[in-house]
Amino acid sequence: MQRKQFGKRGLVPNTGQSWASPQSAAVAASAYQTASAGPEAFEDNDSFSFGKALTHGLSIFFSFRGRLGRMEYWTIGFIRFFIDMVLVSTLIWSAYPAFMDLMSRADHMSESARDWAVIVAIYGTNTGMICGSLLLVSAVSYWSILVRRNHDRDVSGFWLLLLFVPVVNIFYGLYIFVVNGFIPGTPGNNRFDTHSPQPRVFD
């Protein structure tokens, strides 16, 4: 019989010993120490610091190294989707007055002037600049989770450049949606494992 080891991909064999025995206690302690070898999560020891906790939290959303499981992929994706909807709604609300004023003068403007006026109407306010900047940050997070999902399947993130190729990007985008969202990653280790793998915080 096999069991999952916390913090690691794959399975480890069951020793068949009860948890009450000294040997199994040693195995459990070793597994816990191994699982804790990654980026410091929230250990209660002297090495903990706010900076390490902040770095760990940011790496979950923005790191391009290591691997990402399906549960983490969907969880981070839903969080991003909700944040993006809030940002886009705020951007539309802040630009609406300027956009309506622009529409009333559009007939007397050249095409290039209209295009520039639309950009100014959307991003010309403080709210527009803030929301636009945060949407760019969200886009970085999007590519981060795509790359790490590829890594989990032992596939290089450079294959994602196909998403910029016309026509090909349609079919490859559908393929990526299916395999990244529903196909499990490589069992055990693969070439994209790091010396300090991210803890399996969601699954």
Disulfide bonds with the S-S distance in Angstrom:
none
